[in-house]
Amino acid sequence: MLNIRRPEELSLLRPVEEKKKKKDKDLSEEVYDLTEVPLTSVSRPCLYNGMPAHFADSPKTENVYKMLSVSQPAPAPEAIAKMYRPASVVDKAHIHSRWLDSSRSLMQQGVQENDRLWLRFKYYCFHDLEPKYDVVRLTQMYEQARWSILLEDIDCTEEEMMLFGALQYHINKLSLSEPQTMTSSPAMDDLDSALQCLEVKLDGADSSPQDMLENLTAPELNDYLKIFRPKRLTLKGYKQYWFKFKDASISYYKSKEESLGEPIQQINLKGCEAAPDVNVAGQKFCIKLLIPAPEGMNEVYLRCENEEQYSRWMAACRLASKGKSLADSSFQSEVQSIRSFLAMQHTNPNTHTDDSMSINTHSLVSPRYSKKYRAKQLTPRILEAYQNVAQLSCVLIHRLTLLAPLPPDLAGPARLWHLLCGGECLVSDPFRFKGSRKDEVLGIAPNRLIRIDLGVGDVVKTWRYNNMRQWNVNWDIRQVAIEFDGNVNIAFSCVTADCKIVHEFIGGYIFMSTRSHEQSDTLNEELFHKLTGGHEAL
């Protein structure tokens, strides 16, 4: 009905209860009635005047489509300040404890008439994105990402916030000047179909002899880098070594001449966490690596000399964390994405300030930065960042600000969210691990579980789904037990949330990983509910 394909990525969330102020009682909201919009079961509906035909029945339904497909104007700073903002990791975890159970009806969960619910993207694993048919889907993804940043549900560095403010400013300008609908063309339809068939054939084809040769002779990265291992009670800084990257591991030596011998250390990066630690203005290009170890996660920092070196090594680390080598076909596109993102953060001395009076800067950044800087300080910085994104189209920017990495066939030149946080967003909640006496946070990402120290926010341990053998839920004591390869077993109980939420997240992400272009557009509801429903004791 809303023209949002892949509905399995969405779910309903109970809003956070806010204390109503007396002066807010008279505020009215514009209500859109969706009951008159006809239902459609077609995955790729016919377009009429640039919109799905079932929305073109009346001016009323056309207004509904426009509301869903066009980015809303920047909110007033006063409106943002009144909204609920999580003040701690516990507050953020509390939000994710309010997801409804997808295997039970609204009435069974106590939802009554006139109750308000949020329709949100729950699984940050977007499949089969097509700008032609997914205008509403892309817009709603952008809006969710936008509000997550403005309400400080997601932390951003200062440079990232200025870039995000510039993207919002650019989208607001395009929304007023560009038509947001896409016209249908039989020739383009044929081209899309041909490209999709070609992509399926390429994905399913066997490796060519050339690919096999490349895998046998996997390329290497060799360069001087600086390494730092944080330890308690130490003042030692970065030390320079000769690094060699091959397969999914890095080795380092005292010098290039000694690289033919035994390395000082070899680090296997499979299953590691690779996060950026970058300040373009300060010429700081560091890679933070969290290496899995029996006792937890070992922290290692690599410092690069320049953007080019950082782009190549960061791309290599990300591929290695997934068990891929430099011979993987996505390496060059990953490098280019990182380069583009860094280029977007450059300051531009030729900034034009003609539009400075029309920018409501405090509506483009979170309250944290609104309090830190005045409008006169924010305006030139946002305009500097704007010069780097001014040539991008509105559809592309929506794709840049998604909450997860785009699939390779739709990857833009700079996938903002993928590059800000490694492409994975966490859904966290306080947990008590078996054998531990303190509360911790469990991060649930599209491809792994992450144990996080609640006090300092450091990653303690990660477990990937592809190493998971089985998981079970003891509904009586509200405990989740998971078994991984290598006789690794973990168990934890939920402190505030229902363990059904955790079970549904894990099963949901595993279901999302089974989707492919070869499959039909029909949702396998039986498998989805089998993985997410469970057998909760009555």
C-alpha positions as a printed NumPy array, in Angstrom:
array([[  0.   ,   0.   ,   0.   ],
       [  2.836,   2.434,   0.837],
       [  4.808,   1.323,  -2.229],
       [  7.663,   0.081,  -0.03 ],
       [  9.055,  -3.108,  -1.479],
       [ 10.761,  -5.747,   0.675],
       [  8.419,  -5.248,   3.674],
       [ 10.348,  -7.863,   5.667],
       [ 12.935,  -5.14 ,   6.383],
       [ 10.326,  -3.092,   8.278],
       [  8.603,  -3.495,  11.617],
       [  6.543,  -1.553,  14.142],
       [  8.035,   0.158,  17.168],
       [  6.319,   1.609,  20.209],
       [  7.286,   5.292,  20.497],
       [  9.179,   6.486,  23.532],
       [  6.801,   7.975,  26.07 ],
       [  7.417,  11.681,  26.434],
       [  6.076,  14.045,  29.03 ],
       [  3.605,  16.395,  27.385],
       [  3.902,  20.061,  28.168],
       [  0.855,  22.278,  28.608],
       [  1.78 ,  24.581,  25.76 ],
       [  2.005,  21.625,  23.361],
       [ -1.629,  20.582,  23.836],
       [ -2.955,  22.826,  21.108],
       [ -0.407,  21.753,  18.52 ],
       [ -2.051,  19.934,  15.615],
       [ -0.495,  17.538,  13.146],
       [ -1.397,  16.999,   9.517],
       [ -3.009,  13.584,   9.128],
       [ -2.938,  11.579,   5.888],
       [ -5.634,   8.943,   5.428],
       [ -4.182,   5.839,   3.775],
       [ -7.39 ,   3.808,   3.815],
       [ -8.356,   5.088,   0.361],
       [ -5.091,   3.93 ,  -1.238],
       [ -5.794,   0.669,  -3.133],
       [ -3.749,  -2.368,  -2.184],
       [ -1.373,  -3.831,  -4.748],
       [  0.493,  -7.126,  -4.752],
       [  2.775,  -6.253,  -7.68 ],
       [  6.468,  -5.93 ,  -6.817],
       [  7.174,  -3.535,  -9.696],
       [  3.961,  -1.559, -10.27 ],
       [  3.157,   0.277, -13.48 ],
       [  4.001,   3.958, -13.355],
       [  1.604,   6.725, -14.332],
       [  2.886,  10.315, -14.434],
       [  5.963,   9.144, -12.599],
       [  4.154,   7.479,  -9.695],
       [  2.645,   4.013,  -9.109],
       [ -0.712,   3.827, -10.863],
       [ -2.649,   2.954,  -7.693],
       [ -1.611,   6.312,  -6.18 ],
       [ -2.887,   8.259,  -9.208],
       [ -6.579,   7.505,  -8.594],
       [ -7.35 ,  10.834,  -6.933],
       [ -5.679,  14.089,  -5.827],
       [ -5.918,  12.836,  -2.243],
       [ -3.874,   9.698,  -2.907],
       [ -1.421,  11.72 ,  -5.009],
       [ -0.794,  13.952,  -1.984],
       [ -0.148,  10.85 ,   0.099],
       [  2.471,   9.665,  -2.403],
       [  4.116,  13.096,  -2.493],
       [  4.321,  13.116,   1.295],
       [  5.989,   9.685,   1.277],
       [  8.385,  10.287,  -1.619],
       [  9.632,  13.843,  -1.012],
       [ 12.081,  14.736,   1.745],
       [ 10.453,  16.956,   4.33 ],
       [ 11.757,  20.499,   4.994],
       [ 14.361,  21.001,   7.678],
       [ 12.719,  21.128,  11.114],
       [ 13.04 ,  24.153,  13.351],
       [ 15.766,  23.93 ,  16.016],
       [ 13.11 ,  24.434,  18.691],
       [ 11.234,  21.377,  17.413],
       [ 14.376,  19.232,  17.528],
       [ 15.184,  20.427,  21.046],
       [ 11.751,  19.295,  22.307],
       [ 12.077,  15.773,  20.925],
       [ 13.344,  12.843,  22.941],
       [ 17.094,  12.289,  22.629],
       [ 18.891,   9.331,  24.214],
       [ 21.448,  10.583,  26.718],
       [ 23.384,   7.336,  27.185],
       [ 23.958,   3.877,  25.763],
       [ 21.275,   2.585,  28.126],
       [ 18.757,   5.068,  26.699],
       [ 19.591,   3.966,  23.156],
       [ 19.176,   0.352,  24.222],
       [ 15.802,   1.155,  25.761],
       [ 14.483,   2.354,  22.387],
       [ 15.256,  -1.009,  20.792],
       [ 13.451,  -2.883,  23.549],
       [ 10.146,  -1.524,  22.214],
       [  9.912,  -3.466,  18.935],
       [  6.65 ,  -5.355,  18.469],
       [  6.558,  -9.116,  17.947],
       [  6.13 ,  -9.791,  14.215],
       [  4.57 , -13.214,  14.86 ],
       [  1.682, -11.876,  16.982],
       [ -1.213,  -9.582,  16.126],
       [ -1.479,  -5.999,  17.349],
       [ -4.426,  -6.901,  19.572],
       [ -2.437,  -9.708,  21.221],
       [  0.239,  -7.154,  22.111],
       [ -2.171,  -4.71 ,  23.713],
       [ -2.309,  -2.172,  20.888],
       [ -5.602,  -0.314,  21.034],
       [ -7.446,   2.045,  18.738],
       [ -5.765,   5.453,  18.327],
       [ -2.486,   4.142,  19.783],
       [  0.54 ,   5.512,  17.947],
       [  3.211,   3.223,  16.475],
       [  6.329,   3.954,  14.421],
       [  6.937,   2.14 ,  11.14 ],
       [ 10.718,   1.802,  10.935],
       [ 13.377,  -0.119,   9.063],
       [ 14.387,  -2.755,  11.576],
       [ 16.932,  -4.779,   9.608],
       [ 19.771,  -2.724,   8.122],
       [ 20.243,  -5.119,   5.238],
       [ 18.589,  -3.606,   2.159],
       [ 18.04 ,  -5.873,  -0.824],
       [ 17.212,  -5.208,  -4.471],
       [ 17.15 ,  -1.404,  -4.364],
       [ 15.888,   0.155,  -7.597],
       [ 15.509,   3.967,  -7.666],
       [ 12.811,   3.677, -10.324],
       [ 10.462,   1.657,  -8.105],
       [ 11.847,   2.476,  -4.651],
       [ 11.406,   6.252,  -4.452],
       [  9.327,   5.964,  -1.268],
       [ 11.615,   3.315,   0.18 ],
       [ 14.763,   5.385,  -0.427],
       [ 13.171,   8.548,   0.939],
       [ 12.031,   6.844,   4.129],
       [ 15.489,   5.309,   4.602],
       [ 16.997,   8.767,   4.284],
       [ 14.5  ,  10.269,   6.735],
       [ 15.216,   7.553,   9.294],
       [ 18.972,   8.081,   8.945],
       [ 18.501,  11.84 ,   9.142],
       [ 16.507,  11.785,  12.368],
       [ 18.798,   9.2  ,  13.942],
       [ 21.657,  11.674,  13.53 ],
       [ 19.74 ,  14.844,  14.434],
       [ 18.396,  13.237,  17.626],
       [ 21.872,  11.896,  18.475],
       [ 20.844,   8.256,  18.408],
       [ 23.973,   7.838,  16.279],
       [ 27.217,   9.566,  17.176],
       [ 29.052,  11.595,  14.533],
       [ 32.384,  13.342,  14.507],
       [ 32.416,  17.074,  13.849],
       [ 33.536,  16.669,  10.222],
       [ 30.876,  14.047,   9.565],
       [ 28.18 ,  16.29 ,  11.041],
       [ 29.195,  19.205,   8.797],
       [ 29.109,  16.906,   5.769],
       [ 25.718,  15.562,   6.77 ],
       [ 24.442,  19.126,   7.214],
       [ 25.655,  19.933,   3.695],
       [ 23.876,  16.87 ,   2.295],
       [ 20.629,  17.919,   3.984],
       [ 20.977,  21.456,   2.652],
       [ 21.561,  20.133,  -0.867],
       [ 18.582,  17.764,  -0.676],
       [ 16.333,  20.588,   0.53 ],
       [ 17.362,  22.686,  -2.481],
       [ 16.843,  19.806,  -4.913],
       [ 13.449,  18.967,  -3.415],
       [ 12.274,  22.455,  -4.345],
       [ 13.784,  22.497,  -7.832],
       [ 13.812,  18.895,  -9.124],
       [ 10.758,  16.766,  -9.868],
       [ 10.911,  13.8  ,  -7.524],
       [  9.062,  11.368,  -9.741],
       [ 10.59 ,   9.192, -12.397],
       [  8.885,   8.717, -15.714],
       [  8.459,   5.28 , -17.189],
       [ 10.069,   4.373, -20.488],
       [  9.679,   1.019, -22.284],
       [ 13.255,   1.274, -23.545],
       [ 14.564,   1.848, -20.019],
       [ 12.426,  -1.026, -18.741],
       [ 13.996,  -3.337, -21.331],
       [ 17.466,  -2.091, -20.401],
       [ 16.824,  -2.627, -16.683],
       [ 15.588,  -6.159, -17.344],
       [ 18.59 ,  -6.955, -19.528],
       [ 21.031,  -5.641, -16.939],
       [ 19.314,  -7.573, -14.182],
       [ 19.468, -10.817, -16.169],
       [ 23.117, -10.18 , -16.964],
       [ 23.854,  -9.569, -13.289],
       [ 22.179, -12.832, -12.282],
       [ 24.182, -14.718, -14.905],
       [ 27.425, -13.133, -13.768],
       [ 26.686, -13.856, -10.107],
       [ 25.846, -17.47 , -10.832],
       [ 28.55 , -18.181, -13.374],
       [ 31.551, -20.294, -12.559],
       [ 34.891, -18.58 , -12.1  ],
       [ 36.765, -17.911, -15.308],
       [ 40.336, -19.168, -15.804],
       [ 41.555, -15.594, -15.342],
       [ 39.738, -15.304, -11.995],
       [ 41.194, -18.629, -10.91 ],
       [ 44.674, -17.423, -11.858],
       [ 44.171, -14.203,  -9.879],
       [ 43.098, -16.203,  -6.842],
       [ 46.179, -18.396,  -7.15 ],
       [ 48.404, -15.329,  -7.404],
       [ 46.588, -12.991,  -5.048],
       [ 47.977,  -9.442,  -5.119],
       [ 49.731,  -7.929,  -2.139],
       [ 50.012,  -4.547,  -0.463],
       [ 53.452,  -3.473,   0.716],
       [ 54.216,  -0.183,   2.414],
       [ 55.655,   1.561,   5.434],
       [ 52.984,   2.121,   8.097],
       [ 53.019,   3.029,  11.759],
       [ 51.518,   0.732,  14.381],
       [ 50.364,   1.367,  17.926],
       [ 49.09 ,  -1.135,  20.491],
       [ 47.342,   0.63 ,  23.404],
       [ 48.349,  -0.825,  26.742],
       [ 47.836,   0.274,  30.288],
       [ 50.559,   2.344,  31.945],
       [ 52.438,   2.932,  28.706],
       [ 53.513,   6.136,  26.995],
       [ 54.89 ,   4.54 ,  23.842],
       [ 53.537,   5.936,  20.587],
       [ 53.465,   4.807,  16.981],
       [ 56.438,   2.9  ,  15.555],
       [ 57.142,   2.552,  11.847],
       [ 57.522,  -0.872,  10.212],
       [ 57.373,  -2.396,   6.751],
       [ 53.934,  -3.985,   6.305],
       [ 52.86 ,  -6.725,   3.928],
       [ 49.19 ,  -7.513,   3.311],
       [ 48.448, -10.895,   1.745],
       [ 45.31 , -13.047,   1.705],
       [ 43.463, -12.034,   4.896],
       [ 46.423, -11.235,   7.133],
       [ 49.074,  -8.571,   7.63 ],
       [ 52.707,  -9.096,   8.57 ],
       [ 55.207,  -6.455,   9.571],
       [ 59.01 ,  -6.282,   9.569],
       [ 61.649,  -3.876,  10.826],
       [ 62.467,  -2.788,   7.272],
       [ 61.779,  -3.583,   3.634],
       [ 65.089,  -5.417,   3.348],
       [ 64.086,  -7.872,   6.097],
       [ 60.706,  -8.681,   4.522],
       [ 62.102, -11.856,   2.935],
       [ 62.629, -13.366,   6.378],
       [ 60.33 , -14.085,   9.302],
       [ 57.976, -11.243,  10.299],
       [ 57.912,  -9.676,  13.735],
       [ 54.256, -10.659,  13.873],
       [ 51.538, -11.901,  11.562],
       [ 47.96 , -10.826,  12.309],
       [ 44.985, -12.705,  10.884],
       [ 42.242, -10.166,  10.171],
       [ 39.404, -12.586,   9.472],
       [ 36.553, -11.731,  11.82 ],
       [ 38.176,  -8.492,  13.008],
       [ 36.534,  -5.077,  13.323],
       [ 37.97 ,  -2.315,  11.11 ],
       [ 36.854,   1.208,  12.014],
       [ 38.046,   4.581,  10.664],
       [ 39.82 ,   7.094,  12.894],
       [ 40.182,   9.97 ,  10.455],
       [ 40.493,  13.737,  10.596],
       [ 41.002,  15.062,   7.078],
       [ 41.699,  18.629,   8.178],
       [ 44.309,  17.406,  10.659],
       [ 45.806,  14.928,   8.163],
       [ 45.101,  12.028,  10.486],
       [ 44.427,   8.739,   8.684],
       [ 44.244,   5.86 ,  11.142],
       [ 42.633,   2.426,  11.049],
       [ 41.396,   0.968,  14.314],
       [ 41.516,  -2.835,  14.31 ],
       [ 39.908,  -5.054,  16.924],
       [ 41.429,  -8.519,  16.542],
       [ 39.536, -11.535,  17.971],
       [ 41.464, -13.321,  20.717],
       [ 40.545, -16.003,  23.287],
       [ 40.519, -13.428,  26.084],
       [ 38.546, -10.833,  24.124],
       [ 39.526,  -8.292,  21.463],
       [ 43.063,  -6.994,  20.946],
       [ 43.193,  -3.348,  19.887],
       [ 45.637,  -2.259,  17.179],
       [ 45.98 ,   1.092,  15.393],
       [ 47.554,   1.519,  11.961],
       [ 48.52 ,   5.032,  10.866],
       [ 48.815,   5.888,   7.173],
       [ 50.73 ,   8.794,   5.672],
       [ 48.113,  10.065,   3.228],
       [ 44.635,   9.536,   1.808],
       [ 45.718,   7.229,  -0.995],
       [ 47.556,   4.886,   1.333],
       [ 44.675,   4.93 ,   3.82 ],
       [ 42.092,   4.165,   1.116],
       [ 43.933,   1.057,  -0.068],
       [ 44.731,  -0.336,   3.377],
       [ 41.301,   0.404,   4.833],
       [ 39.617,  -1.325,   1.894],
       [ 41.94 ,  -4.312,   2.329],
       [ 41.19 ,  -4.55 ,   6.061],
       [ 37.447,  -4.472,   5.457],
       [ 37.655,  -7.244,   2.886],
       [ 39.946,  -9.294,   5.133],
       [ 37.479,  -8.994,   8.023],
       [ 35.02 , -10.873,   5.796],
       [ 37.627, -13.463,   4.832],
       [ 38.235, -11.992,   1.353],
       [ 41.576, -11.291,  -0.31 ],
       [ 42.745,  -8.402,  -2.49 ],
       [ 41.81 , -10.469,  -5.542],
       [ 38.141,  -9.959,  -4.732],
       [ 36.309,  -7.981,  -7.416],
       [ 34.952,  -5.474,  -4.877],
       [ 38.4  ,  -4.237,  -3.774],
       [ 38.733,  -1.426,  -6.321],
       [ 35.166,  -0.192,  -5.791],
       [ 35.776,  -0.172,  -2.029],
       [ 38.949,   1.875,  -2.514],
       [ 37.128,   4.337,  -4.757],
       [ 34.281,   4.709,  -2.255],
       [ 36.709,   5.592,   0.528],
       [ 38.532,   8.081,  -1.704],
       [ 35.262,   9.769,  -2.616],
       [ 34.164,  10.033,   0.989],
       [ 37.468,  11.618,   2.01 ],
       [ 37.214,  14.052,  -0.91 ],
       [ 33.788,  15.15 ,   0.306],
       [ 35.329,  16.258,   3.606],
       [ 37.915,  18.56 ,   2.032],
       [ 37.567,  22.244,   2.693],
       [ 37.019,  24.331,  -0.421],
       [ 38.652,  27.775,  -0.452],
       [ 36.324,  28.864,  -3.282],
       [ 33.235,  28.624,  -1.106],
       [ 30.422,  30.899,  -2.226],
       [ 28.554,  32.575,   0.603],
       [ 25.651,  33.909,  -1.478],
       [ 23.311,  31.418,   0.172],
       [ 24.571,  32.   ,   3.698],
       [ 21.523,  34.022,   4.671],
       [ 19.117,  31.252,   3.574],
       [ 20.702,  28.461,   5.621],
       [ 19.087,  27.631,   8.922],
       [ 22.223,  25.894,  10.169],
       [ 20.841,  24.869,  13.553],
       [ 18.208,  22.775,  11.757],
       [ 20.894,  20.825,   9.907],
       [ 22.995,  19.672,  12.86 ],
       [ 22.253,  17.948,  16.148],
       [ 21.599,  20.013,  19.313],
       [ 25.068,  19.108,  20.551],
       [ 26.687,  21.171,  17.795],
       [ 23.972,  23.827,  17.857],
       [ 24.966,  24.59 ,  21.434],
       [ 28.686,  24.406,  20.683],
       [ 28.747,  26.805,  17.712],
       [ 26.886,  29.903,  16.617],
       [ 25.159,  30.121,  13.248],
       [ 27.928,  32.401,  11.918],
       [ 30.462,  29.67 ,  12.719],
       [ 28.427,  26.794,  11.283],
       [ 27.42 ,  28.464,   8.009],
       [ 30.87 ,  28.682,   6.332],
       [ 31.755,  25.139,   7.385],
       [ 28.536,  23.672,   5.983],
       [ 28.96 ,  25.675,   2.766],
       [ 32.526,  24.387,   2.421],
       [ 31.259,  20.818,   2.636],
       [ 28.384,  21.695,   0.302],
       [ 30.786,  22.521,  -2.545],
       [ 31.856,  18.867,  -2.565],
       [ 28.313,  17.486,  -2.923],
       [ 26.643,  20.218,  -4.993],
       [ 26.796,  18.175,  -8.216],
       [ 25.111,  15.065,  -6.801],
       [ 21.53 ,  14.205,  -7.705],
       [ 18.807,  13.86 ,  -5.083],
       [ 18.356,  10.114,  -5.681],
       [ 22.09 ,   9.515,  -5.31 ],
       [ 22.268,  11.448,  -2.035],
       [ 19.4  ,   9.389,  -0.653],
       [ 21.522,   6.37 ,  -1.498],
       [ 24.552,   7.94 ,   0.202],
       [ 22.789,   8.395,   3.522],
       [ 21.328,   4.921,   3.941],
       [ 21.681,   3.096,   7.23 ],
       [ 23.616,   0.226,   5.672],
       [ 25.888,  -0.502,   2.73 ],
       [ 24.231,  -0.604,  -0.658],
       [ 24.581,  -3.732,  -2.763],
       [ 27.432,  -3.559,  -5.307],
       [ 25.068,  -2.992,  -8.231],
       [ 23.745,   0.223,  -6.662],
       [ 26.82 ,   1.444,  -4.821],
       [ 27.296,   5.165,  -5.341],
       [ 30.69 ,   6.871,  -5.457],
       [ 30.576,   7.599,  -1.737],
       [ 28.276,   5.493,   0.409],
       [ 28.189,   7.811,   3.391],
       [ 26.742,   5.548,   6.013],
       [ 28.809,   2.564,   4.951],
       [ 31.941,   4.661,   5.317],
       [ 30.983,   6.331,   8.592],
       [ 30.431,   3.181,  10.587],
       [ 31.754,   0.325,   8.489],
       [ 28.382,  -0.397,   6.946],
       [ 26.789,  -1.968,   9.977],
       [ 24.449,  -0.453,  12.531],
       [ 23.935,  -1.898,  15.945],
       [ 20.771,  -2.678,  17.82 ],
       [ 21.76 ,  -2.776,  21.446],
       [ 20.215,  -3.601,  24.788],
       [ 21.566,  -4.254,  28.324],
       [ 22.3  ,  -7.941,  28.883],
       [ 23.77 , -10.088,  31.605],
       [ 26.155, -12.694,  30.216],
       [ 26.349, -16.032,  31.981],
       [ 29.129, -15.973,  34.567],
       [ 29.246, -12.163,  34.666],
       [ 27.892,  -9.941,  37.427],
       [ 27.642,  -6.709,  35.473],
       [ 25.322,  -5.479,  32.75 ],
       [ 26.742,  -5.232,  29.238],
       [ 25.494,  -4.312,  25.788],
       [ 24.896,  -6.768,  22.977],
       [ 25.188,  -5.273,  19.513],
       [ 23.247,  -7.103,  16.808],
       [ 24.596,  -6.3  ,  13.344],
       [ 23.676,  -7.771,   9.939],
       [ 26.544, -10.278,  10.071],
       [ 27.662, -10.614,  13.681],
       [ 26.984, -10.226,  17.399],
       [ 29.109,  -7.801,  19.406],
       [ 29.681,  -7.786,  23.153],
       [ 30.265,  -4.22 ,  24.363],
       [ 31.409,  -2.909,  27.731],
       [ 28.571,  -0.761,  29.056],
       [ 30.87 ,   1.504,  31.068],
       [ 33.348,   2.643,  28.417],
       [ 31.713,   1.444,  25.191],
       [ 34.653,  -0.734,  24.09 ],
       [ 34.12 ,  -3.894,  22.046],
       [ 34.903,  -6.941,  24.162],
       [ 34.197,  -9.765,  21.707],
       [ 32.479, -10.476,  18.381],
       [ 30.851, -13.608,  16.979],
       [ 29.88 , -13.972,  13.309],
       [ 26.706, -15.647,  12.11 ],
       [ 28.568, -17.766,   9.57 ],
       [ 30.29 , -19.505,  12.508],
       [ 27.008, -20.09 ,  14.338],
       [ 25.841, -23.681,  14.614],
       [ 22.586, -23.145,  16.511],
       [ 20.832, -20.907,  19.004],
       [ 18.185, -21.736,  21.575],
       [ 15.931, -19.73 ,  23.859],
       [ 14.87 , -20.872,  27.318],
       [ 11.586, -18.992,  27.568],
       [ 11.115, -19.912,  31.255],
       [ 14.28 , -18.193,  32.515],
       [ 14.454, -15.737,  29.552],
       [ 17.922, -16.844,  28.469],
       [ 19.462, -17.097,  24.988],
       [ 22.164, -19.73 ,  24.381],
       [ 24.256, -19.794,  21.183],
       [ 26.741, -22.394,  19.973],
       [ 29.527, -21.47 ,  17.53 ],
       [ 32.203, -23.453,  15.716],
       [ 35.227, -24.436,  17.77 ],
       [ 33.169, -25.431,  20.827],
       [ 32.434, -21.79 ,  21.636],
       [ 29.242, -21.385,  23.67 ],
       [ 27.719, -18.197,  25.047],
       [ 24.57 , -17.548,  27.054],
       [ 22.972, -14.325,  28.224],
       [ 19.742, -13.059,  29.726],
       [ 17.959,  -9.812,  28.906],
       [ 17.777,  -7.112,  31.577],
       [ 15.054,  -4.854,  30.169],
       [ 13.969,  -6.201,  26.782],
       [ 12.107,  -9.394,  26.017],
       [ 14.497, -12.097,  24.8  ],
       [ 12.04 , -12.624,  21.931],
       [ 13.379,  -9.355,  20.462],
       [ 16.925, -10.755,  20.394],
       [ 15.718, -14.048,  18.948],
       [ 13.806, -12.218,  16.224],
       [ 16.768, -10.004,  15.318],
       [ 19.147, -12.95 ,  14.95 ],
       [ 16.658, -15.016,  12.955],
       [ 15.677, -11.999,  10.868],
       [ 19.239, -11.191,   9.832],
       [ 19.882, -14.826,   8.959],
       [ 16.741, -14.77 ,   6.804],
       [ 17.902, -11.555,   5.091],
       [ 21.175, -13.258,   4.156],
       [ 19.269, -15.981,   2.266],
       [ 17.765, -13.524,  -0.23 ],
       [ 19.283, -13.375,  -3.706],
       [ 18.52 , -12.006,  -7.169],
       [ 17.86 , -15.507,  -8.477],
       [ 14.844, -15.871,  -6.198],
       [ 11.407, -14.585,  -7.067],
       [ 10.   , -11.428,  -5.519],
       [  7.596, -13.494,  -3.421],
       [  8.466, -13.399,   0.265],
       [  9.047, -16.787,   1.873],
       [  6.846, -16.024,   4.872],
       [  7.031, -19.58 ,   6.191],
       [ 10.835, -19.448,   6.476],
       [ 10.765, -15.921,   7.929],
       [  8.365, -16.871,  10.732],
       [ 10.208, -20.138,  11.311],
       [ 13.445, -18.231,  11.957],
       [ 11.921, -15.33 ,  13.905],
       [  8.838, -16.772,  15.597],
       [ 10.287, -19.306,  18.017],
       [  8.203, -21.447,  20.334],
       [  7.647, -19.243,  23.348],
       [  6.22 , -21.036,  26.369],
       [  2.669, -20.037,  27.257]])
